[in-house]
Amino acid sequence: MSDTRILPDLQCSVLCEEIRQEANGNPMLIGVLTQLIVPQLPVTASRIVCFNRWTAGVGEFTEHVKIISPDSSTTLCENKMKYGLEKPDNIRTNVHLFGNVEFKEAGVYHVEVNVDDVLKLRYPFPVMLMPPQKDQQQPPAEAAGN
């Protein structure tokens, strides 16, 4: 590797349920997560996958991904991964698997993606309770007499 070190750019970060590899080698993201709507809390997600794509960097780096609770100070889960980029036009895809993540309360959780202790991206991941379902409505009176 070159002596010049360039901190990489985060091309994308996506939460999903699963990642598979196509026959041509490209990743296939399944169940992209923008929010979590559940009938009751607490709830445990058996698997959350974080897909991160890096480019335009040179050197060895440590990526640190965290899911942070709505209080903005409690780390729900985290994972670190070391990786390298030899040239600025190289691309690196990192995948973090978080198992049995327990969401205890409704609110806006945040995903933080850091490289070498520099925050590159922080994005919301809302967890919401499903609205209560209304009882089946009776047909209007005039429709019932027809």
C-alpha positions as a LaTeX table, in Angstrom:
\begin{tabular}{lrrr}
\hline
Residue & $x$ (\AA) & $y$ (\AA) & $z$ (\AA) \\
\hline
Met1 & 0.00 & 0.00 & 0.00 \\
Ser2 & 1.00 & 3.59 & $-0.56$ \\
Asp3 & 2.28 & 5.85 & 2.23 \\
Thr4 & $-0.57$ & 8.27 & 1.48 \\
Arg5 & $-3.58$ & 7.54 & 3.63 \\
Ile6 & $-7.01$ & 8.80 & 2.53 \\
Leu7 & $-10.09$ & 8.29 & 4.71 \\
Pro8 & $-12.73$ & 6.55 & 2.54 \\
Asp9 & $-16.18$ & 7.80 & 1.58 \\
Leu10 & $-19.24$ & 5.85 & 2.65 \\
Gln11 & $-21.12$ & 5.22 & $-0.58$ \\
Cys12 & $-24.19$ & 3.74 & 1.16 \\
Ser13 & $-25.47$ & 2.13 & 4.35 \\
Val14 & $-28.64$ & 0.04 & 4.32 \\
Leu15 & $-30.35$ & $-2.07$ & 7.00 \\
Cys16 & $-32.01$ & $-5.23$ & 5.73 \\
Glu17 & $-33.15$ & $-8.66$ & 6.84 \\
Glu18 & $-30.77$ & $-10.71$ & 4.72 \\
Ile19 & $-28.09$ & $-10.47$ & 2.03 \\
Arg20 & $-27.48$ & $-13.11$ & $-0.61$ \\
Gln21 & $-25.00$ & $-13.29$ & $-3.44$ \\
Glu22 & $-26.21$ & $-13.53$ & $-7.03$ \\
Ala23 & $-24.55$ & $-15.94$ & $-9.45$ \\
Asn24 & $-22.60$ & $-13.00$ & $-10.93$ \\
Gly25 & $-21.20$ & $-12.14$ & $-7.48$ \\
Asn26 & $-23.32$ & $-9.04$ & $-6.85$ \\
Pro27 & $-25.05$ & $-8.69$ & $-3.48$ \\
Met28 & $-28.83$ & $-8.98$ & $-3.28$ \\
Leu29 & $-30.43$ & $-7.17$ & $-0.33$ \\
Ile30 & $-33.63$ & $-8.79$ & 0.94 \\
Gly31 & $-36.16$ & $-7.03$ & 3.15 \\
Val32 & $-34.72$ & $-3.50$ & 3.17 \\
Leu33 & $-35.67$ & $-1.95$ & 6.52 \\
Thr34 & $-36.76$ & 1.68 & 6.76 \\
Gln35 & $-38.71$ & 1.24 & 10.00 \\
Leu36 & $-40.01$ & $-1.48$ & 12.29 \\
Ile37 & $-43.75$ & $-1.61$ & 13.05 \\
Val38 & $-44.69$ & $-4.22$ & 15.65 \\
Pro39 & $-47.88$ & $-5.23$ & 17.52 \\
Gln40 & $-46.19$ & $-5.13$ & 20.94 \\
Leu41 & $-42.98$ & $-4.21$ & 22.70 \\
Pro42 & $-40.48$ & $-5.35$ & 23.69 \\
Val43 & $-39.69$ & $-7.25$ & 20.50 \\
Thr44 & $-36.56$ & $-9.13$ & 19.47 \\
Ala45 & $-35.36$ & $-8.99$ & 15.87 \\
Ser46 & $-33.64$ & $-12.30$ & 15.23 \\
Arg47 & $-31.45$ & $-10.74$ & 12.54 \\
Ile48 & $-30.63$ & $-7.26$ & 11.31 \\
Val49 & $-27.97$ & $-6.88$ & 8.64 \\
Cys50 & $-26.13$ & $-3.62$ & 7.93 \\
Phe51 & $-24.71$ & $-3.34$ & 4.39 \\
Asn52 & $-22.01$ & $-0.66$ & 3.99 \\
Arg53 & $-20.14$ & 0.24 & 0.81 \\
Trp54 & $-16.84$ & 2.19 & 0.94 \\
Thr55 & $-14.79$ & 3.84 & $-1.82$ \\
Ala56 & $-12.29$ & 6.64 & $-2.57$ \\
Gly57 & $-9.94$ & 5.73 & 0.26 \\
Val58 & $-6.40$ & 4.42 & 0.67 \\
Gly59 & $-5.09$ & 2.60 & 3.71 \\
Glu60 & $-6.18$ & 0.31 & 6.54 \\
Phe61 & $-9.32$ & 1.25 & 8.47 \\
Thr62 & $-11.63$ & 0.13 & 11.27 \\
Glu63 & $-15.36$ & 0.43 & 10.66 \\
His64 & $-17.60$ & 0.67 & 13.73 \\
Val65 & $-21.39$ & 0.31 & 13.36 \\
Lys66 & $-23.81$ & 0.92 & 16.25 \\
Ile67 & $-27.56$ & 0.92 & 16.77 \\
Ile68 & $-28.38$ & 3.50 & 19.43 \\
Ser69 & $-31.55$ & 3.66 & 21.57 \\
Pro70 & $-33.98$ & 6.62 & 21.48 \\
Asp71 & $-32.27$ & 8.12 & 24.55 \\
Ser72 & $-29.31$ & 8.82 & 22.19 \\
Ser73 & $-26.80$ & 7.46 & 24.71 \\
Thr74 & $-27.45$ & 3.70 & 25.07 \\
Thr75 & $-25.78$ & 1.47 & 22.48 \\
Leu76 & $-28.16$ & $-1.39$ & 21.70 \\
Cys77 & $-25.63$ & $-3.35$ & 19.63 \\
Glu78 & $-22.36$ & $-2.71$ & 17.85 \\
Asn79 & $-19.77$ & $-4.37$ & 15.66 \\
Lys80 & $-16.26$ & $-3.47$ & 14.46 \\
Met81 & $-14.51$ & $-4.64$ & 11.32 \\
Lys82 & $-11.03$ & $-3.96$ & 9.93 \\
Tyr83 & $-10.57$ & $-3.53$ & 6.18 \\
Gly84 & $-8.23$ & $-1.98$ & 3.62 \\
Leu85 & $-8.38$ & $-0.13$ & 0.32 \\
Glu86 & $-5.29$ & $-0.12$ & $-1.90$ \\
Lys87 & $-6.41$ & 2.50 & $-4.44$ \\
Pro88 & $-9.04$ & 5.27 & $-4.41$ \\
Asp89 & $-11.02$ & 3.55 & $-7.16$ \\
Asn90 & $-11.36$ & 0.31 & $-5.15$ \\
Ile91 & $-14.69$ & $-0.54$ & $-3.57$ \\
Arg92 & $-15.18$ & $-2.45$ & $-0.34$ \\
Thr93 & $-18.48$ & $-3.89$ & 0.90 \\
Asn94 & $-18.76$ & $-4.69$ & 4.61 \\
Val95 & $-21.66$ & $-6.61$ & 6.10 \\
His96 & $-22.49$ & $-6.55$ & 9.81 \\
Leu97 & $-24.87$ & $-9.14$ & 11.26 \\
Phe98 & $-26.67$ & $-8.21$ & 14.46 \\
Gly99 & $-28.50$ & $-11.14$ & 16.07 \\
Asn100 & $-31.31$ & $-11.09$ & 18.63 \\
Val101 & $-31.58$ & $-7.30$ & 18.86 \\
Glu102 & $-34.14$ & $-6.37$ & 21.54 \\
Phe103 & $-36.14$ & $-3.18$ & 21.04 \\
Lys104 & $-37.70$ & $-2.36$ & 24.42 \\
Glu105 & $-39.53$ & 0.86 & 23.57 \\
Ala106 & $-41.05$ & 2.72 & 20.66 \\
Gly107 & $-39.08$ & 5.66 & 19.33 \\
Val108 & $-36.41$ & 6.70 & 16.89 \\
Tyr109 & $-33.30$ & 4.55 & 17.13 \\
His110 & $-30.21$ & 5.61 & 15.16 \\
Val111 & $-27.64$ & 3.72 & 13.14 \\
Glu112 & $-24.14$ & 5.20 & 13.34 \\
Val113 & $-21.38$ & 4.29 & 10.90 \\
Asn114 & $-17.87$ & 5.35 & 11.92 \\
Val115 & $-14.49$ & 4.80 & 10.31 \\
Asp116 & $-11.43$ & 5.22 & 12.53 \\
Asp117 & $-13.57$ & 7.04 & 15.14 \\
Val118 & $-14.87$ & 9.55 & 12.55 \\
Leu119 & $-18.67$ & 9.60 & 12.22 \\
Lys120 & $-19.49$ & 9.14 & 8.54 \\
Leu121 & $-23.26$ & 8.69 & 8.76 \\
Arg122 & $-26.05$ & 8.69 & 11.35 \\
Tyr123 & $-29.54$ & 7.83 & 10.19 \\
Pro124 & $-32.89$ & 7.18 & 11.91 \\
Phe125 & $-34.52$ & 3.78 & 12.32 \\
Pro126 & $-38.01$ & 4.31 & 13.81 \\
Val127 & $-39.60$ & 1.54 & 15.89 \\
Met128 & $-43.36$ & 1.98 & 16.22 \\
Leu129 & $-46.29$ & 0.18 & 17.75 \\
Met130 & $-48.91$ & $-0.94$ & 15.27 \\
Pro131 & $-52.12$ & 1.08 & 15.76 \\
Pro132 & $-54.86$ & $-0.98$ & 17.44 \\
Gln133 & $-57.18$ & $-2.61$ & 14.95 \\
Lys134 & $-60.79$ & $-1.52$ & 15.08 \\
Asp135 & $-63.43$ & $-4.23$ & 15.49 \\
Gln136 & $-65.05$ & $-5.25$ & 12.26 \\
Gln137 & $-67.55$ & $-2.55$ & 11.47 \\
Gln138 & $-71.21$ & $-3.38$ & 11.11 \\
Pro139 & $-72.72$ & $-2.60$ & 7.70 \\
Pro140 & $-74.78$ & 0.61 & 7.60 \\
Ala141 & $-78.44$ & 0.12 & 8.67 \\
Glu142 & $-79.91$ & 0.93 & 5.25 \\
Ala143 & $-77.58$ & $-1.57$ & 3.55 \\
Ala144 & $-78.57$ & $-4.30$ & 6.01 \\
Gly145 & $-82.29$ & $-4.05$ & 5.14 \\
Asn146 & $-81.86$ & $-4.52$ & 1.38 \\
\hline
\end{tabular}
